């Protein structure tokens, strides 16, 4: 019998995950406050759950791809939430980037329902969600991880088990976000330095991607920056939310994060200038402004 898989939170990431689960032959149930993405998935072979609780009742495995912890509190842990409907032994993936303490509180609620929880933040962006090549940083019950492997392999290319403690996956993800956030600002400074020097950015792209300065941010984002395309593939607002978690954890552990704090302030300034809903690479426009370059934005 086919496993039933539920997905709650059908933003750009959740929608891609649900579509790949349908393609893989699972019985997929979808739930979101917005009817449009649910209707899209139903047209592609999924089924609609009328509420988070019904989603929990239907699924053997549930992906929670919600934006933040307040949404999880309401849609997963609330009286009418996913956990209230899940059967004992079901497996719940928390794919949102939240703090280790927050995922541990979800774990306590899951234990009360005899539901197995996997801390399961992910990386790879919209492109990875669409292609089914996400990287998952998993922690929690090892047996649950092994039982869920076929489901995870339908949506992810790299599955890393990071530890038995809930929160270890989130810790790995926050370290990734620290590096990515710093990478965006470093790329922005490099781009503006090149622009003011009169260099060809397309040539620079090729040189750097074959040199020691290469990075995922450089390879993935510079072509869209050259095209002045700042449409959202990973919103600046989300980058700021994730860096809040990084800096809070640094304070709790007594780890100075000097570069992280500086990068966070740069992003907050960009957000204050109306770039929050644009792609995180839009920070280039802020550095251009500081450098006295006229805006060439077409996005």
C-alpha positions as CSV (number, residue, x, y, z in Angstrom):
1,X,0.0,0.0,0.0
2,X,1.3,3.5,-0.9
3,X,2.5,5.7,1.9
4,X,0.4,8.8,2.5
5,X,2.5,12.0,2.7
6,X,1.2,15.4,3.8
7,X,2.7,18.8,3.2
8,X,1.7,21.9,5.1
9,X,3.1,25.2,3.9
10,X,3.0,25.5,0.1
11,X,5.3,28.4,-0.5
12,X,8.0,28.0,-3.2
13,X,9.8,25.3,-1.2
14,X,6.8,23.4,0.0
15,X,5.1,23.4,-3.4
16,X,8.2,21.9,-5.0
17,X,8.5,19.2,-2.3
18,X,4.8,18.3,-2.8
19,X,5.1,18.1,-6.6
20,X,8.1,15.8,-6.4
21,X,6.3,13.5,-3.9
22,X,3.4,13.3,-6.4
23,X,5.8,12.5,-9.2
24,X,7.4,9.8,-7.0
25,X,4.0,8.0,-6.7
26,X,3.1,8.8,-3.1
27,X,-0.4,9.6,-2.1
28,X,0.1,13.3,-1.3
29,X,-2.2,15.5,0.8
30,X,-1.7,19.3,0.8
31,X,-2.7,22.1,3.1
32,X,-2.2,25.8,3.0
33,X,-4.1,28.9,4.0
34,X,-4.1,30.0,0.4
35,X,-6.4,27.9,-1.9
36,X,-4.4,28.6,-5.1
37,X,-1.4,26.3,-4.5
38,X,-3.6,23.6,-3.1
39,X,-5.7,23.7,-6.2
40,X,-2.6,23.6,-8.4
41,X,-1.5,20.4,-6.6
42,X,-4.9,18.8,-6.8
43,X,-4.8,19.3,-10.6
44,X,-1.5,17.5,-10.6
45,X,-2.7,14.5,-8.6
46,X,-2.6,15.5,-4.9
47,X,-5.5,15.7,-2.5
48,X,-6.7,18.6,-0.5
49,X,-6.8,18.6,3.3
50,X,-9.4,21.0,4.7
51,X,-7.4,21.7,7.9
52,X,-4.0,21.0,9.5
53,X,-5.7,18.5,11.7
54,X,-7.1,16.6,8.7
55,X,-3.7,16.6,7.1
56,X,-2.3,15.0,10.2
57,X,-5.0,12.3,10.1
58,X,-4.3,11.5,6.5
59,X,-0.5,11.3,6.5
60,X,2.0,8.6,7.6
61,X,4.7,11.2,7.0
62,X,4.1,15.0,7.3
63,X,6.4,17.7,6.0
64,X,6.0,21.0,7.8
65,X,7.4,23.7,5.5
66,X,6.1,26.7,7.4
67,X,7.8,30.1,7.5
68,X,8.6,30.4,11.2
69,X,7.9,29.1,14.7
70,X,4.7,31.2,15.4
71,X,3.2,29.4,12.4
72,X,4.3,26.1,13.7
73,X,2.8,26.9,17.1
74,X,-0.6,27.5,15.5
75,X,-0.7,25.0,12.6
76,X,1.3,22.1,14.0
77,X,1.1,22.3,17.8
78,X,-2.3,24.0,18.3
79,X,-5.6,22.3,19.2
80,X,-6.6,22.0,15.6
81,X,-3.0,21.4,14.4
82,X,-1.2,18.7,12.6
83,X,-0.1,16.9,15.7
84,X,-3.6,16.7,17.0
85,X,-4.6,14.5,14.1
86,X,-1.5,12.4,13.7
87,X,-1.6,8.7,14.6
88,X,1.0,7.2,17.0
89,X,4.1,6.2,15.1
90,X,3.7,8.8,12.4
91,X,6.7,10.8,11.4
92,X,6.7,14.6,11.3
93,X,9.5,16.6,9.6
94,X,10.1,20.2,10.8
95,X,11.7,21.7,7.7
96,X,11.5,25.3,8.8
97,X,14.7,27.1,10.0
98,X,14.0,27.7,13.7
99,X,16.1,27.7,16.8
100,X,17.2,24.5,18.4
101,X,15.2,25.3,21.5
102,X,12.1,25.8,19.4
103,X,12.4,22.4,17.6
104,X,12.9,20.8,21.0
105,X,9.6,22.2,22.2
106,X,7.9,20.7,19.1
107,X,9.6,17.4,20.1
108,X,8.0,17.5,23.5
109,X,4.6,18.0,22.0
110,X,5.2,15.1,19.6
111,X,6.2,12.8,22.4
112,X,2.9,13.5,24.1
113,X,1.2,12.3,20.9
114,X,3.6,9.4,20.4
115,X,4.6,10.9,17.1
116,X,8.2,10.6,15.9
117,X,9.8,14.0,15.1
118,X,12.7,14.7,12.8
119,X,14.5,18.0,12.9
120,X,14.9,18.5,9.2
121,X,16.0,21.9,8.0
122,X,17.0,22.0,4.3
123,X,19.1,23.9,1.9
124,X,19.0,24.3,-1.9
125,X,16.5,27.0,-2.4
126,X,13.6,27.1,-4.8
127,X,15.8,25.5,-7.5
128,X,16.6,22.5,-5.3
129,X,13.0,22.1,-4.2
130,X,11.8,22.1,-7.8
131,X,14.5,19.7,-9.0
132,X,14.2,17.4,-5.9
133,X,17.9,17.9,-5.0
134,X,17.6,19.5,-1.6
135,X,20.1,18.9,1.1
136,X,18.5,17.8,4.4
137,X,20.2,18.2,7.8
138,X,18.4,15.7,10.0
139,X,18.5,15.0,13.7
140,X,16.4,13.0,16.2
141,X,15.3,9.4,16.1
142,X,17.7,7.4,13.9
143,X,15.1,4.6,13.3
144,X,12.6,7.3,12.2
145,X,15.2,8.6,9.8
146,X,15.8,5.2,8.2
147,X,12.0,4.6,8.0
148,X,11.6,7.9,6.3
149,X,14.5,7.5,3.9
150,X,12.4,6.6,0.8
151,X,10.2,9.7,1.3
152,X,13.2,12.0,1.8
153,X,15.0,10.6,-1.2
154,X,12.0,11.7,-3.4
155,X,12.7,15.3,-2.6
156,X,16.4,15.4,-1.5
157,X,19.7,14.5,-3.0
158,X,21.8,14.8,0.1
159,X,20.6,13.4,3.4
160,X,22.8,14.1,6.4
161,X,22.0,12.6,9.8
162,X,23.5,15.2,12.2
163,X,22.8,13.6,15.6
164,X,20.3,12.0,17.9
165,X,19.5,15.3,19.6
166,X,16.7,17.4,18.3
167,X,18.2,20.8,17.4
168,X,21.4,19.4,15.9
169,X,20.0,19.7,12.5
170,X,19.0,23.3,13.1
171,X,22.5,24.1,14.4
172,X,24.1,22.8,11.2
173,X,21.6,24.9,9.2
174,X,22.3,28.1,11.1
175,X,26.0,27.7,10.5
176,X,25.2,27.3,6.8
177,X,23.1,30.4,6.9
178,X,25.9,32.4,8.6
179,X,28.2,31.5,5.7
180,X,25.5,32.2,3.0
181,X,24.6,35.5,4.5
182,X,28.2,36.6,4.6
183,X,28.6,35.4,1.1
184,X,25.8,37.6,-0.2
185,X,27.4,40.8,1.2
186,X,30.9,39.7,0.0
187,X,29.5,39.1,-3.5
188,X,27.8,42.5,-3.4
189,X,31.0,44.3,-2.5
190,X,32.9,42.4,-5.2
191,X,30.3,43.3,-7.8
192,X,30.4,47.0,-7.0
193,X,34.1,47.1,-6.9
194,X,34.2,45.5,-10.3
195,X,31.5,47.9,-11.6
196,X,33.4,51.0,-10.4
197,X,36.6,49.6,-12.0
198,X,34.9,49.2,-15.3
199,X,35.3,45.4,-15.5
200,X,33.0,43.1,-17.5
201,X,31.0,41.2,-14.9
202,X,30.4,38.2,-17.2
203,X,34.2,37.8,-17.6
204,X,34.6,38.2,-13.8
205,X,32.0,35.5,-13.2
206,X,34.0,33.0,-15.3
207,X,37.3,33.9,-13.7
208,X,36.1,33.7,-10.1
209,X,34.1,30.5,-10.5
210,X,37.4,28.8,-11.5
211,X,39.4,30.5,-8.8
212,X,39.8,30.3,-5.0
213,X,37.1,33.0,-4.5
214,X,34.4,30.8,-5.8
215,X,31.3,30.0,-3.8
216,X,27.7,28.8,-4.1
217,X,26.5,32.4,-3.8
218,X,28.8,33.6,-6.6
219,X,27.8,30.8,-9.0
220,X,24.1,30.9,-8.2
221,X,23.4,34.6,-7.8
222,X,25.9,36.5,-10.0
223,X,24.1,35.6,-13.3
224,X,20.8,37.0,-11.9
225,X,22.6,40.1,-10.6
226,X,24.1,40.7,-14.0
227,X,20.6,40.4,-15.5
228,X,19.3,42.8,-12.8
229,X,16.8,40.1,-11.8
230,X,16.1,40.3,-8.1
231,X,12.8,38.3,-8.2
232,X,12.5,36.3,-5.0
233,X,14.2,32.9,-4.9
234,X,15.3,33.4,-1.3
235,X,13.9,36.5,0.2
236,X,16.1,39.0,2.1
237,X,13.4,38.9,4.9
238,X,14.0,35.2,5.4
239,X,17.8,35.7,5.5
240,X,17.3,38.3,8.2
241,X,15.0,35.9,10.2
242,X,17.6,33.2,10.0
243,X,20.4,35.4,11.0
244,X,18.4,36.5,14.1
245,X,18.5,32.8,15.1
246,X,22.3,32.6,14.5
247,X,23.1,35.7,16.6
248,X,20.7,34.7,19.4
249,X,22.5,31.3,19.6
250,X,25.9,32.9,19.5
251,X,25.0,35.1,22.5
252,X,23.6,32.0,24.3
253,X,26.8,30.0,23.7
254,X,29.1,33.0,24.3
255,X,30.5,32.9,20.8
256,X,31.4,36.3,19.3
257,X,30.0,36.6,15.7
258,X,31.5,39.8,14.5
259,X,31.1,39.3,10.8
260,X,27.7,37.8,11.3
261,X,26.5,40.9,13.2
262,X,27.9,43.2,10.6
263,X,26.3,41.3,7.7
264,X,23.0,41.3,9.6
265,X,23.1,45.1,10.0
266,X,23.7,45.5,6.3
267,X,20.7,43.3,5.5
268,X,18.6,45.3,7.9
269,X,19.5,48.5,6.2
270,X,18.6,46.9,2.8
271,X,15.3,45.8,4.3
272,X,14.6,49.3,5.6
273,X,15.0,50.6,2.0
274,X,12.2,48.3,0.7
275,X,14.3,45.3,-0.4
276,X,13.0,42.7,2.1
277,X,10.7,40.9,-0.3
278,X,13.3,40.8,-3.0
279,X,15.9,38.1,-3.4
280,X,18.7,38.4,-0.8
281,X,21.1,39.3,-3.7
282,X,19.3,42.7,-3.9
283,X,21.8,43.8,-1.2
284,X,24.0,44.6,-4.3
285,X,21.7,47.7,-4.9
286,X,22.5,49.0,-1.4
287,X,26.2,48.7,-1.9
288,X,25.8,50.4,-5.3
289,X,24.0,53.3,-3.6
290,X,26.7,53.6,-0.9
291,X,29.3,53.7,-3.7
292,X,27.5,56.4,-5.6
293,X,26.5,54.3,-8.6
294,X,23.3,55.2,-10.3
295,X,20.6,52.5,-10.0
296,X,20.3,50.2,-13.0
297,X,17.6,48.1,-11.4
298,X,15.0,46.7,-13.7
299,X,13.6,44.2,-11.2
